Amino acid sequence: MTDRLFRRLERLQKLDDALRRAQRSKSDPREIARLHILKSALKLRLMQLTARRAPAFG
């Protein structure tokens, strides 16, 4: 696992925790939407990073 992948996975975990806390405490809906957008963007970057690293079988 590369350092970049590890840092992004850590950040995704922190965003997940922040999103859960915001939803539990019924925070501002805009804050929840912002966290959702950040999480989606980070997941996309993770998928792109892992897709480039995946070996081709066949």
Residue, then its C-alpha position, 0 to 999 in steps of 0.5 A: m500500500t502506498d503512502r498516498l493510498f494510506r493517507r486517503l483511506e485515513r481521510l475517508q475514515k475521518l470524513d465518515d466519522a464526521l458525517r456520522r457525527a453531523q447526522r446524529s446531532k442533526s447539524d446544518p443540512r448544508e454541512i451534511a451535504r458538504l461532507h457527502i460531496l467531500k466523501s464522494a470526491l475522495k472515494l472517486r480519487l481512491m477508485q482512480l488511484t487503485a484502478r491505475r495500480a491494479p494488475a491486469f489479469g488475462 
